[in-house]
Amino acid sequence: MKYASALAVAGLLFLAACSQERPGDETIRIAVASFAMETCTSCPRPTDIEHFEYYGEPFTGEAVLAAGRASQAFTQAAGEYRDVEVIGVYAVRDPLGGSMGSWVTERAFDKYSGEIVQRLAAIEDLDGVYLPLHGAMAVDGIPRPEAELVRRIKEAIGDIPVAVAFDLHANEDAAIAEHADIVLVVKRFPHYDFGLMGERAARLLIRTIRGTYDPVLAVRRPNVAFATVYGGTHQGVPRDMMERARRWENRSPDAYVSVAMGFPYSDVPDMGMSVFALTNGDPELASVIADDMTQYIWSRRTEFEYDLPKLVQGVDQGLAALDAGNGPVVLANLSDRLGDATHILRELIQRGQSNFVVATISDAAAIRMVKDGFAVGDPIEITIGGHTSELAGEPVTINGVVSFIGAYDIGGSVASDLVALTFGDNNYVLLTPDRYQVRTRSILDHAEVPVDEMDIFVVKSRNHFRRGFMETGLAKTAVVIDAPGHGPADIGQLQFRNLPSQTYSRFLPPASPD
């Protein structure tokens, strides 16, 4: 028996050794690169090289693999396979102010796409490429920048598999599928599943390289557009739509169903919703899924958008909830894409409200004034906000005390100045040098705001705040307010030059018949 067992073990070891030598099992090399932005083309400031490199030069080497959850998860999942090497190539940092930047200059796009292409081309025996992108970049002179990036890559390195992972707010159409082999889009807003998409991309790309997955993409455009505030997947038709996509995935092995909700603040030819159905060598199934999802979206197109309260009405609703014992309350300014809007702050001051915090007002000049002439504990009279445009509202004068001077990472993994002022009856306002979308209480705690004493949290956010305020139980009520700004709920206020024909929104004029 011992002899037989030894023979069995030897046989297994021999088979394992043979399997390592099969052509399909040799080491494969996958490169990771990223160049991503969500562009607000109605915002005033173009985005150039200086803005992408405000927080530092692009990441290279191993730092690329740690630059964001999508890359980290991809690397971790790929590490579960034998004979797979993941190579960090190049990752452009988020630009100054994030999506407060307008059109990306062509010279910036050419520089960074050129760096990616050149570095990829220098890698010997490259088998695949993974690109964690955003999908809502708008480049002056280049209508579909993500598709163009992949096209340039394949032109330089040949037709090897490329997997792309997008943010839920991507603007994409069939052009990306002409060049990318695998397209995945996150399904949750707030975004929890960048890591999941990274893991899926790794597994699918490795299987594609080794010949066990034959990616087939069907792409559809439902011709529906709406403001990002309506896309929260915690409720309504966005939740139902993503659940329908997951049901298709659960009952169809090797099928992956992605829905991009679009980003209407980028005036590009592929703005709006898109559906990507990915299957393993089954174009018929991909078409069936894509058609079903598109028909479902179109059938419920009137349910995405609804009336949201304007400034006074929204504050009224929040204070009514507080009076009814349903506090603390979040008042979310959905439309402030430049960060310096003062509308809700001014309204609360005029009403004599107490126990509120506003996070944040972007005002680099006010921060410099505090740092140059004041210390923590000093009384101060200072005018803040309202400096970018008339949409931001009038500047507000604060008579109070400097409560915090320090720094906090608001972007680029680099600490930025942070100042907190306290005034009135236990009220606080946080100042950052650039726009910052508050998602959790972390920045409030860092600035030593007595969070548990607050009745009202005023944030510049559409849905991301739900993760740290509503889902944790920190607040009981949320009122999303459509105050003036560059990101209105009513996208009919925007000036479009490149709006796709026949696009539906309740706020857009009905499309004229062809």
N, C-alpha and C positions, 0 to 999 in steps of 0.2 A: 504493500500500500504506500509505503514511504517512497519507493522507487517510482510508482505511478504518479504520485503527487509531484515529485520532482520533475518528471517528464512534462506534466501538465503546465507547471510553472515555466519551464524552459520554453515550451511551445508558445505560451502567452507572451513571453519576453521577445521571442523571435518575431511573432506577428506584430508586436508593438514597434519593434525596430524596423520591420519592413514597411509598416504604415507611415513611419516618419520619412521614408525615402520616396514615397509616391509623389508624382509631379504636383498633385493638388495640395500637398501638405508642406511644401517648402516655405521658408520664412517670407512673409509678405511685408511690404513697407507702405505705410499710410501717412500722408502729410496732413497737418492741420494748419489752417490759416483763416483769418477773419478780418473783415472790413465792413463795419455795420453802422447804420445811423437811421433814426426816425426823423425825417426832415419836415419842418413846418414852413412851406413855401410862402405863406402869407406873413410870416415873421420878417422883421426888417433887416437882420444881419446875415449876409452870406456866410457860408462855412468854408474856411480855407485851411491850408496846412497849419497855420499858427493856432487854429482852434482845435484841430485834432491832436496837436502836440503840446497843448497848454499844460497838460498834466505829465508830460514826458514823452520821449520817443516811443515808437511802437515796440511791443514785446517781441522778443526773438527767442529761439531755442526752447528750453524747458519751461520758461515763463509763459509761453503761449498756451501750454497744456493746463496751466493753472488759472488762465485768464477767463473766468466765467464758468458758471455751472455746466453749460452745454459742453464745453471742452473737457472739463474735469470728468464728467460722467462718461463721455466718449472714451477717454483714456483709461478709465477704470474698467469699463466693460471690455475694451479691447484687450486689457491685461489678463482677462480670464481665459483667453485663447492661447494655445501654443503657437510659437513661431510667428508672432505678430509684433512688428516694431512700429511704434507711433512716433512721428517726428514733428516737433513743434517748429513751424516755419516763420510765421509773421502774423501779428495781431495788432491792428490799429486801435488805439485807445478810444473810448467815447470822447466826443468833442466837448469843449467847454459849453456848459449849459444844457447838454443833452439835446432834446428835441426843440429847444428854443432857437436853434439855428435854421436859417433859410437855405436856399439853393447851395449845394456843394459845388465848388468851382471845378471846372474840367481839369485844371492843372493838379488839384489835389487828388481827384479820381485817377488820373493818369499816373501820378507818382506812386500811389499805394497799390493800385492794381499792377503796375509795372514791377514793383518790388516783389509782390506775391508771385507773379509769373516767372520772373527771373530766378527767384530762389527755388521755386518748384522745379524749374527746368534743370537746375544744377544738381538735383538729387538723382543718383544713379539707381536704376532698377526700381523706380517708383511704381506702385501697383494701384494706388487709389488716393483720393483727396477728400477731406471732410472740411466743409465750410459752414460754421455757425454764423449766420448773418442775421439781419433784421427783416429786410424786405420792403421797407418804406423809405429807402434813400431816394432823393431826387437830385439829379446832377444836371447842371446847366449844359445843354447840348447833347445829353445822352439819355434817351427816353426810358430805357429799361436797364439801369445800371447793374443789377444783380445778374441778369441774363448775360449782359455784356462781359462782366467779370468772368463768368464760367466759360463763355465763348473764347475769350483771350487765353484762358488757362488751357483749354483743350487744343487750341490752335498751336500752342507752344509745346505741349508735352504729349500730344496724341490722345487718342480716344480711350483713355482709361477711366474707370468708374469714378464719378464725383457725386457725393452725397451732400445735400444742402438742408439745413434746419433753419426755419424761419420763426420769427415772432408771430403771434396771433394777428397783429395789425399789419401784416405784409400786404403790399400792392403787387400782385404778380398775375401773369397770364400764361398762355401756352408757350411764350418765348423761353421761359426758364426751362421747360421740359424739353425743348429742342436741344439743350446742351447738358443739363444736369440729369443724372440717371435716377437718383433717389431724392424725393422732395418730401419733407416732413414739416408740420406746423404744430406748434403747441396748442392745446385745447382749452386751457384755463386762463381766465382773467378775473382776479389777479393771477399772474403767471407762476404756477407751482411746478410745471412739468418740463422746464428746459432740460433738466437732468434726464428725464425719461426719453425725450427726443434724442439726446446725445447717446444714450444707451442703445436705442433702436437704430440710430444711424450706424453705430459701430457694428452691431450684429449683422445688419443688412449689407453693409459695405463689405465686410469680411466674407459673408456668404456669396455675394456677387463676384468678388475676386476669385473665390474658390470654385465657383460654378454651380453652387446649389441654390442660388436665387437669380432669377432672370427678371429684373425690374421692368415692369410695363406701367406707364403712367397714362391716365385719362384725365384731362383738364377741362373744366367747365367754368363759365362766367355767368353767375345768376343775374348780373346787371342790377345789383342792389348796393346801395351805399348809405352809411349812417355814421354819426359821430361816435367816437370811441366810448363815450359815457354810456351808450346804450348796449354795449357788448359784454357787460358783466355776466359771467357764466353761473352766477349764484341764483339766477332767476329767469323766468320767462322763456321766450323763444331761443335766446342763445344757449341756455341750459339744455333745452329740449333738442336743439340741433346737434350739440356736441354729444349728447347721449345717443342720438340716432347714429352718429358716426361710430361711436364705440360699439353699438350693437352690430353694425356691419363687420367691424373688426373681430368681435367675439364669435360670430357665427361663420366667418369666412377665413379659414386658415391662410396665413401669409398675406392677408390684405391689410392695408393701412390707409385710413381715410382722414384727410386733412382738410380743414376749412379755414381759410384766411379771411378775416373780417374786413380787411382794408383799413386804410388810414386817409380820411378825406382831406386832411390838412396838407397833403402832398398833391399838388396839381400835376399829375402825371397821366399818361395815356392808359395805364392799366389800373387806375384807382378803383377800389371797390372790392367786393367779395369774390373769392375764387375757391374752387373745389379741386383737390388733387386726390385721385384714387390710385393707389399703388398695389399691384398684384404681382405674383410670381408666375410670369409667363402666360397670363390669362387676360388678353385684351377685352374679351367679351364681358368677363366679370367686372373689370375696371370700368367699362362703359356703363354697365348696369348700375353700379354703385354711384358713379359720378352723376348720371342722369337722375337717379332717385334723390340724391342729396340736393341737386339743383332745383328739381321740381318742388321739393319740400320747402326749400328756402323761399322760392318764388311764391308759393302758396301762402306763406306767412309773412310776406314782405311788409305788410301794413302794421305788423305787431312789434317791429323792432323799435320804432320811434314813438315817443309819447311826450306830452307836455311836462316840462320841468319848471319849477318855480323860479322866477326872477329874484332879484336881490331882496326887496322888501318882503315879498311873499315868503321867500325861503327862510329868512330870519324869523318871521312871524311863526312859521311852522316849527322851527327849532325851539323857540322860547315857549311855545304852547306845549310841546312835548316835555320840556323841562318842568313847567308848572304842573303838568299832570303826573309827575313822578317818574317819567320815562327818560331820565338822564343817567349819566352824562350824554351829551349830544355832540355829534360831529356835524359841522357845517363845512361842506366840501365845495370849494370854488373850482368848478370843472374847466373853466375856460382860460385861466391865466397861464399862458405858455411862456411868458417872459419873467414871471416870478415877482414882479413888483406891484401887483394890483393891491389897492387899499380899500376896495368897496366894502367888504364885510367888516374889516377892522373899524372903519369910519362909522358904519351903521351901529355897531355894538357900543362904541364910545358915545355916540349921540343918544343912545337909549339908556345910558348909565348902567350898563351891564357889569356884573362882577364875576370873578372866578372863571376867566377865559384866557386861553393862550392862542396866539396866532403863529403858525409855523409854516412857511417862513416868508419874510419880505426880503427880496434881493435888493441890496443897496450897498455897493462897495464903498461909495463916498461916505456914507454914514458910519460904516465900520471903521474907516480910517480916522474919522473925527473922534470916535470913541477911544480907539487905541492910542491916538496921539495926545489926547488931552484929559483922559479920565481913567479912574481906577474903579475896581469893583467896590460898590458902596457909595460912590459919589452921586449926588443929585445931578440930573441932566435935563435940559430942554433941547430936543432935537427933532428935526423934520425928516421923515422917512418915506420911501416909496414913491410911486407915481411919477417916475422919471423917464420911462421909455416911450410912452405914447399916451394919447388922450384916452385910449381904451383902459389904461391902468388905473384911472381915477386920479383925484387930486392928492398931492402929498399930505401926510397926516403929521401933526405936531404932537410929540409925546413929552409930557412933563412927568418925570419919574426918577428912577434910580437905576444905575448900571448894576445888574445882578450877576453877570457872567461875561468874562472875556477869555476866549480860548480858541480851539480849533476842532474840526470834525470833518470826516470824509464825506463830502457831498458829491464826489465824482472822481474817477481816475485813480482810485486807491491812493489818493494823496490828501492829506489834511488841509482843509481850507478854513479861513477865519470864521468864527462864530461868536456872535454877541447876543446877549439877552438883556432886555430891559423890563423892569416891572413898574407898574403905574396903576393909579386908581385903586379899586378895591380888589387886590390880589389878581391883577391881570398881568399877562406877560406877552411880549412879542420877541420873536427870534429873528435876527438879521444874518443873512448869508450873502456872500459876494455875488452869487449867481443863483439862478432858479434851482430849487430843490423840491422834489416831490416827496413829501413825508409819507412813509408807509407804515412805520411802527413808532412806538413811544421812545425808541432808543435815543434819538437826538434830543428829546425833551429831558430825559433823565440825565443825559450828558451835560446839558445846560443847567442842571440843578433846578428845573421847574418842579414844583410840588404837584406832580401829575395826579395823585389821588385826591387832591383838593379841587381839581378843575371840574367845572360844570359843562364847559363848552370847549371843544377842540376845533379850531379853524385851520383847515389844511388846504393846500393847493394840489388837488388830486381828483381823479374821476372815479376809479374803482380800486386802485392799489391800496388805498388806506384801509379797505375792509379787512385785509389780512391781519393788520396789527391792532386795529381798533374794534372792529365788530366781531370777528371770529374769536378773539381772545376774551370778549366780554368786558373790555375796558369801557366801551360806550354801549348804550342801549338803543339809541336812535341815530340814524344818519339822514341828513337832508342834503341832497346834491343840488347846488344852486347854479343856475345859468346866468352868472353875472357877465358884464361886458368883458371881452377879451379876444385873443387871436384864435381860440379854440372853442367856438360856440357850439351848443347842441344843435342849433338851427344852421345846417350847412348851406342853406340857401343864402346866408349872409356873405359867403365866400365868393370871390371872383375866380371862376374857372376859365382857363384857356384850353385845357386838354381833356375836359370831361368826356369819358367814353359815351358814345351815343346810346340812347335808350336807357340811361341809368335811372333807376327809381329811388326816390326819397320823398317822403311826404313834404319836405321843405323845398324840393326842386320843382320847377315848372314841369308839367306833363310833357313827355317827349312827343315831338311832332311826328306824324306818320311819314314813313319813307316815301 
